[in-house]
Amino acid sequence: MEKEYRINEKIRAPKVRVVDEEGKQLGILDINQAIAIAKERGYDLVEISPNADPPVCKIIDYGKLRYQMSKKSQEAKKKQTIIQIKEIKLRPKTDIHDIEVKVNHIKRFIEDKNKVKISVVFRGRELAHKEFGLKVMDEVLTRISDFAKVDSEPKFDGKSYVVMVSAKK
């Protein structure tokens, strides 16, 4: 994804606006004259802004520019965080200790900056007593309320109650 710059003889414009290595403007020069000045100083003429009229070129070391650009892109990649959605599944008859263990899992996921999908899954006759599932969901939500916020309210989806939670800001 690194941007390719035209350098020296690859620049097609007949006249260019030249900026030297300290950032001072040298004015609009003929391309051959600008390349000669760059070579004389031991640098390259790099076309920074090809869409300007006339194009803006800078007298700098092209290798150093490429190195700086790669370092910038590496820093940008480091700062990016990929948010994953982790899922915790519970049952309507989940016991208190098991809920505590699941809450600890949710806390760890939230600390890792992931979103968490909490599901209370029903099987067979359990569907006739959805209030037990809501009770378990409420218990979990009250236990995680100090470090997580609810993104979407609990809703019944197929054979389960589902809620999304993420870190409190």
C-alpha positions as a Python dict, from the first residue, in 0.01 Angstrom:
ca = {
    (1, 'M'): (0, 0, 0),
    (2, 'E'): (308, 218, -19),
    (3, 'K'): (276, 518, -250),
    (4, 'E'): (517, 518, -545),
    (5, 'Y'): (678, 850, -629),
    (6, 'R'): (832, 949, -961),
    (7, 'I'): (1196, 1045, -923),
    (8, 'N'): (1453, 1229, -1135),
    (9, 'E'): (1413, 1144, -1508),
    (10, 'K'): (1077, 970, -1454),
    (11, 'I'): (909, 1306, -1383),
    (12, 'R'): (719, 1401, -1701),
    (13, 'A'): (634, 1767, -1639),
    (14, 'P'): (850, 2026, -1826),
    (15, 'K'): (845, 2273, -1533),
    (16, 'V'): (814, 2195, -1163),
    (17, 'R'): (788, 2384, -835),
    (18, 'V'): (1097, 2287, -635),
    (19, 'V'): (1132, 2264, -256),
    (20, 'D'): (1479, 2194, -114),
    (21, 'E'): (1577, 1956, 169),
    (22, 'E'): (1515, 2221, 439),
    (23, 'G'): (1165, 2297, 305),
    (24, 'K'): (1252, 2630, 137),
    (25, 'Q'): (1093, 2704, -199),
    (26, 'L'): (1335, 2745, -488),
    (27, 'G'): (1055, 2850, -725),
    (28, 'I'): (935, 2712, -1057),
    (29, 'L'): (1226, 2561, -1250),
    (30, 'D'): (1283, 2369, -1570),
    (31, 'I'): (1291, 1992, -1499),
    (32, 'N'): (1652, 1949, -1619),
    (33, 'Q'): (1769, 2241, -1406),
    (34, 'A'): (1589, 2099, -1099),
    (35, 'I'): (1744, 1754, -1152),
    (36, 'A'): (2088, 1913, -1191),
    (37, 'I'): (2048, 2102, -859),
    (38, 'A'): (1938, 1780, -684),
    (39, 'K'): (2234, 1579, -824),
    (40, 'E'): (2473, 1861, -732),
    (41, 'R'): (2357, 1840, -369),
    (42, 'G'): (2375, 1458, -372),
    (43, 'Y'): (1999, 1400, -348),
    (44, 'D'): (1711, 1294, -572),
    (45, 'L'): (1431, 1506, -718),
    (46, 'V'): (1107, 1342, -598),
    (47, 'E'): (763, 1438, -733),
    (48, 'I'): (559, 1485, -414),
    (49, 'S'): (237, 1631, -557),
    (50, 'P'): (188, 1532, -925),
    (51, 'N'): (-165, 1678, -949),
    (52, 'A'): (-62, 2035, -865),
    (53, 'D'): (1, 2286, -1143),
    (54, 'P'): (299, 2286, -1183),
    (55, 'P'): (381, 1959, -998),
    (56, 'V'): (560, 2000, -664),
    (57, 'C'): (897, 1826, -638),
    (58, 'K'): (1124, 1800, -337),
    (59, 'I'): (1500, 1758, -324),
    (60, 'I'): (1549, 1468, -79),
    (61, 'D'): (1715, 1129, -49),
    (62, 'Y'): (1464, 887, -205),
    (63, 'G'): (1587, 588, -3),
    (64, 'K'): (1537, 781, 320),
    (65, 'L'): (1186, 886, 208),
    (66, 'R'): (1088, 525, 136),
    (67, 'Y'): (1225, 416, 475),
    (68, 'Q'): (1024, 687, 654),
    (69, 'M'): (707, 594, 465),
    (70, 'S'): (746, 224, 556),
    (71, 'K'): (801, 318, 922),
    (72, 'K'): (484, 533, 917),
    (73, 'S'): (278, 248, 772),
    (74, 'Q'): (418, 6, 1033),
    (75, 'E'): (325, 249, 1312),
    (76, 'A'): (-26, 284, 1169),
    (77, 'K'): (-62, -96, 1161),
    (78, 'K'): (49, -121, 1525),
    (79, 'K'): (-213, 131, 1633),
    (80, 'Q'): (-496, -54, 1459),
    (81, 'T'): (-689, -289, 1683),
    (82, 'I'): (-906, -559, 1539),
    (83, 'I'): (-1223, -589, 1742),
    (84, 'Q'): (-1350, -944, 1754),
    (85, 'I'): (-1686, -1064, 1875),
    (86, 'K'): (-1653, -1335, 2140),
    (87, 'E'): (-1954, -1544, 2239),
    (88, 'I'): (-2053, -1675, 2581),
    (89, 'K'): (-2330, -1936, 2586),
    (90, 'L'): (-2545, -2001, 2891),
    (91, 'R'): (-2846, -2219, 2966),
    (92, 'P'): (-3159, -2127, 3166),
    (93, 'K'): (-3052, -2367, 3443),
    (94, 'T'): (-2695, -2232, 3469),
    (95, 'D'): (-2586, -2231, 3835),
    (96, 'I'): (-2452, -1925, 4024),
    (97, 'H'): (-2090, -2045, 4034),
    (98, 'D'): (-2098, -2118, 3660),
    (99, 'I'): (-2236, -1768, 3601),
    (100, 'E'): (-1944, -1625, 3803),
    (101, 'V'): (-1698, -1817, 3583),
    (102, 'K'): (-1869, -1688, 3268),
    (103, 'V'): (-1863, -1331, 3405),
    (104, 'N'): (-1486, -1367, 3455),
    (105, 'H'): (-1454, -1479, 3091),
    (106, 'I'): (-1659, -1178, 2979),
    (107, 'K'): (-1440, -947, 3189),
    (108, 'R'): (-1125, -1088, 3027),
    (109, 'F'): (-1272, -1047, 2677),
    (110, 'I'): (-1376, -687, 2753),
    (111, 'E'): (-1027, -608, 2888),
    (112, 'D'): (-885, -736, 2557),
    (113, 'K'): (-1109, -477, 2383),
    (114, 'N'): (-1340, -734, 2226),
    (115, 'K'): (-1718, -720, 2205),
    (116, 'V'): (-1905, -1004, 2370),
    (117, 'K'): (-2224, -1174, 2253),
    (118, 'I'): (-2404, -1334, 2547),
    (119, 'S'): (-2653, -1607, 2455),
    (120, 'V'): (-2896, -1796, 2678),
    (121, 'V'): (-2980, -2105, 2472),
    (122, 'F'): (-3304, -2300, 2526),
    (123, 'R'): (-3358, -2668, 2445),
    (124, 'G'): (-3680, -2865, 2424),
    (125, 'R'): (-3931, -2791, 2701),
    (126, 'E'): (-3719, -2503, 2833),
    (127, 'L'): (-3880, -2287, 2561),
    (128, 'A'): (-4205, -2296, 2762),
    (129, 'H'): (-4031, -2110, 3049),
    (130, 'K'): (-3846, -1819, 2890),
    (131, 'E'): (-3857, -1628, 3220),
    (132, 'F'): (-3580, -1855, 3358),
    (133, 'G'): (-3358, -1754, 3068),
    (134, 'L'): (-3432, -1387, 3127),
    (135, 'K'): (-3347, -1433, 3496),
    (136, 'V'): (-3004, -1576, 3404),
    (137, 'M'): (-2948, -1296, 3150),
    (138, 'D'): (-3040, -1028, 3407),
    (139, 'E'): (-2806, -1188, 3662),
    (140, 'V'): (-2515, -1176, 3416),
    (141, 'L'): (-2593, -819, 3307),
    (142, 'T'): (-2605, -692, 3666),
    (143, 'R'): (-2271, -860, 3744),
    (144, 'I'): (-2096, -705, 3441),
    (145, 'S'): (-2260, -361, 3467),
    (146, 'D'): (-1956, -201, 3637),
    (147, 'F'): (-1714, -275, 3347),
    (148, 'A'): (-1938, -333, 3043),
    (149, 'K'): (-2226, -156, 2873),
    (150, 'V'): (-2514, -316, 2685),
    (151, 'D'): (-2504, -239, 2311),
    (152, 'S'): (-2833, -408, 2223),
    (153, 'E'): (-3115, -502, 2457),
    (154, 'P'): (-3180, -876, 2513),
    (155, 'K'): (-3391, -1010, 2229),
    (156, 'F'): (-3528, -1354, 2157),
    (157, 'D'): (-3365, -1494, 1843),
    (158, 'G'): (-3468, -1845, 1737),
    (159, 'K'): (-3411, -2060, 2047),
    (160, 'S'): (-3204, -1814, 2249),
    (161, 'Y'): (-3191, -1473, 2413),
    (162, 'V'): (-2903, -1269, 2272),
    (163, 'V'): (-2739, -947, 2395),
    (164, 'M'): (-2423, -765, 2281),
    (165, 'V'): (-2196, -592, 2534),
    (166, 'S'): (-1878, -388, 2501),
    (167, 'A'): (-1637, -198, 2726),
    (168, 'K'): (-1752, 111, 2912),
    (169, 'K'): (-1573, 420, 2791),
}
